[in-house]
Amino acid sequence: MALFCGSTSLMIGFSLLFLVLGSVNATLSKDYYYSSCPKLLDTVKCTVESAISKEPRMGASLLRLFFHDCFVNGCDGSILLDDTSNFFGEKNAIPNKNSARGFEVIDKIKSAVEEVCPGVISCADIVTIAARDSVEILGGPSWDVKLGRRDSRTASRSAANNGIPAPTSNLNQLISRFSALGLSTKDLVALFGSHTIGQARCTTFRGHIYNESNIDTSFANTRQTECPKSRGSGDNNLAPLDLTTSTSFDNHYFKNLVENKGLLHSDQQLFNGGSTDSIVSGYSMNSSSFFSDFASAMIKMGDISPLTGSNGEIRKNCRRVNL
């Protein structure tokens, strides 16, 4: 868009000024809602604390929503949209169907936030804050979340099927996917540390515990008692991603990997004689290093293709676009 003023040089000057101001206005900031919704962070945290106190696993579920949202066309709240008769979103994509959860908690947060600041806070930002709060409440690091995202009016099931790394991914595939989103190999390993909390379904780790050799034998045998070899039998049985402290955010996940006790194929790929072994070893011995790198990586992931400015909308209901 150009402003047609007196001379070419003046026109260019105004155009550049417009672009600069536009980019400033569209920049995410930890103080974005400082004036418009000063009670935002306390309101979100109160609801997240309540949800986790009732079910500690919910912290991992809310964190996972953030991952699965950001990895599909950016952090835009698209994962929250329900399917309709003529719209097929991300909730029933292969990586999310029967496994993505926490949507009711997001609804509760949205309702609570609407009471104090109606029509101001995006669902995308709520997911971002809830992920940070979940980590902190479960004993992990905290960080300043950057805010100012707007909500997408669309979602893509095919993008979710293709964009979210599968539990069968090898290391090169993981590095490539994270790199495509501007995340380094160190970010990849740090973010996988989120598997220190939460659980996985039998169908996602069956192949690793029965067919692969880079796994501790006793650990595999234990997991096999909960996950029958035959497909269709016990597919939804759950096992902790971190066998030691599944509801505490710590560095035990990396200690498990060093002992070949990663639950998913993709987990153990991080410590399997490849380029990420040294990072895993470092995190297994130094939780402070892991916490610091995890917080930095979460901030970077939150920067993936946000909708800002006049793009998108502020949804009234996180499950559907505004009419």
N, C-alpha and C positions, 0 to 999 in steps of 0.2 A: 504494500500500500504506500503510495507516494503522496506527499503534500505539495501541491503545485503553487509554489510561492515565487517571488519576484525574479530570482535568477537560478541557474542550474546549480551553482555552488551552494546557494541557500537551501534549495530543494534537497540536495544530497545531505546537507548538514541536518536538516529537520528529520529526514528519513533515518539517518543513523541514530539520531537522538531517540526517535520513536522505537527503533529496534533495541537500543540499549535499555530504555525504560521498560519496554515490553518484557525483556529477558529478566530484568530485576523483579518486576511484578510477578513473574511466573516462577521465581526461585522458591524452592522449599525452604522453610525456616522453622527452627524450634520455637520461635516466638510468634508464629503465624496467627494463632488464636488468642494471643495475649490480651487483647482488648475486647475482641468479639465474644470470647467464651473463657473467662478466667478460671472457671470451675471444671474445665474439661478433663484435665489429667486426673484429678481427684475422683471425679465421677466415674471415669472408665476403670480406674484401679479398684475402686470399691466393688464394682460389679464383677471384675475378674477374680478378685480375692474370694468373693462369695462363691463363685462357680468352682474354683479350685479347692476350696475347703470342703465342698460337697463331693467332689470327684477330682483327686489329684491328677489323673490322666488328662483332664481337660486342658491343663497348661500346654501339654505337648500338642494337643489338637488345635489350639488357637495359634500356636507357633507355626504349625504345618500349613494352616490356612494362608498365612502370610507368604510362605515359600511358594505354595501352589498358585497364589494370585500373581505374585511378581514374575514368576517364570513364564507366564502366558500373557503376552502383550503388555507387560508392565504392571506396576502396582496400582490397579485401577478399580478394585472391588468387583471385577467381573465374575469371580468365582462364586459370589453370593447370589447371583441371579437364578431364580427358579425357572425351570422349563415351563413353557406354555404350549398350547395347541399348535402354534406356528413359530415357536422359538426353542432351539435346542442349545442350551448353554454348556457350561463346564462341569456342573455338578455330577453329571452322569458319564463323564469321560472316564476312560479306563483307570487312570491314576486316582480318581476321586470317588467313583461309584462304590458304595458300601464301605468307604473308608474315611473320606473327608467328613469331619464332624465339627461341632461347635457353633453351628449356624444359629441355634436358639440363643446361645450366649451373646453373639453379636447382635441379635434382635433386642435382647434385654439392654445391652449397652446403648444401642441406638435410641431406645425408648427413654432411657434415663438421661441421655444427652439432650434429646429433643425437649425434655422438660425444662432444662436450664438454659439451652441455647437453640431454640427452634429454627430449623432451616439453615444452619450454619456449618455443621460438621459433616464431612463426607464419610461414607462407609469405608472407603479405602483408607482413610486416616484412622478410623476406629480399629480396623484390622491391624494396622501398623503399631498403634499404641498397645493394643491387647497382647501382641506378640512380645513386645518389650517387657510389659508388666508380668507376663507369664514366666519369662526367664528369671526375672528378678525375684518374684515370689517363691520360686522353686530353688532359690539359692545361687542363681547365676549372676552375671554382671548386669549393670544398668548402663544406659547411655541416653543422650539427648536425642529424641526422635525428631526428625525433620518433618514438618507438616505443611499442608497446603495442597494436597492432592484433591482431584475431583473424581467423580465416579463415571465409569464407562456406561454408555447406553447400549453396548453390544457385548457379546461373549462368543468364544469360538471353541466348540467341542474338538474340532480337528487340531487346533493349535494346542489345546490341553493334552490331547493324545500324543502329539509329536514333540511338545516343548518341555514336558516334565520328565526328568531322567528316570528311566525304569530301574527297578531293583536288580535287574539282570545286566545293567550297564558295566562295561569294562572301564579301566582307568582312562584310556585315551578318549573314549566317548564322553566321560564325565568332564574331563579337562576341556574338551572341545565345546561342549554345551555351555559350561560356565564362562569360558573365554568369549563366546559369542555374545554374552550379556555383560561383558566388561568386568568379569570377576576373575581374579588370578587363581593360580593353583593353590596358593596359601589360603585364599578366601574359600575355595572349595573344601579343603580339609577342615578348616575352622567351622564352616557352616554345617558340614556333616556331623560335627560334634553335637549338634542338636539332637542326635540320636542317643544322647545320654539320658533322654527322657522319652516316654511313650512306648507304644507296643506296635507290633506288626502282625499281619494275618498270615496264617500258615501258607496260603497260596503264594505269598511273596517270597518266602524263604525255603520252601520245600526242596527246590532244586539244589540249593547250596548245602543243606544238611544231609542230603542223600547221595548226591552225585559228585561232590567236589572233595579234593584231598587237602586243600589249604584250610583245614578246620580242625580244631582240637577234637579228638575222638570222643572223649567223655561228654564234652559240650554238645556235640552232634547227637549222641545217644539220648541225652536228656531232652533235647528239642524234639527228637523223633517220637518220644512218648506222647507228645502233645499235638503232633502233626503227622497223621498217617501218610504213608507213601502214595496211596492211591488218590488220584485227582477226584474231587467231588466229595471226599470224605474228610470232614474237619477243616474245610478250606478257610472258614472264618474263625477258627481257633486262634487265640492270641498268645503271643510270647513277648516278653520285654526286649526291647532293642539293646538295653544295657542290663545284663543279668545281675549286676551288683546293686545298683542304686537307681531303679527305674523311675523314681519320682523326685530325684534330686538332681539339679543341674550341676554337674561336676565333670572331672576329666576321666572318670572310670571307663567311659566308652573307648578312649584311646588305649588305656591299659588292657582292655579286653582285646583290642585288635592286635597288640603286640603278642598276646597269648593265643592268637588265631581263634578268638571267640567272637568274631563279628557275626551277627545274625544273618544279614543280607549278603548276597554275592557282592553287591556294590560297596558295602561296608568294608569287607576284607580286601577289596581291590586297593584300598588306600595303604595297606601294609602287606605287600605281596611281592617284595623284591623290586619295586618300581621307584619312580622319582619322588613319590610322596612319603616314603618310609621314614625319612629323617624328620619330616614335619610331625608325623604321628608320634615318633619317639620323643620328640621335644615336648609335645603337648602332654604325653603320658607322664612326664616327669615334672612338668611345670604348669600347674593349673592357672597361674596368673597370666602366663603367656597366652594360653588358650583363651581365657576370658577377654583379654585385651584385643586379640585378633578377631574373636567372634563378634565383639561389639562393633569393631571397625567394619567387618564384612557385612553385618546386618544393616549398617548405615548405607553402605554401598549398594546393597541389594534393594533397599528402599528407594534408591535413586533411579531404578530401572524404569525408563519411559513413563513417568507420571503424567497424568493429564492435569494441566494447570491453566490459569487465566480464564478464558472463556470456553475452553474445551470441556466436554463432558457436562456433568451436572452435579448437584447435591441431592442425592436421592432422599425422598421422604421415607421410603421403605427400602431397606437394603436388598430385599428379594425381588424387586421389580423396578423398572425404570419409571420415571414420572410421566404422567399422562400429558 
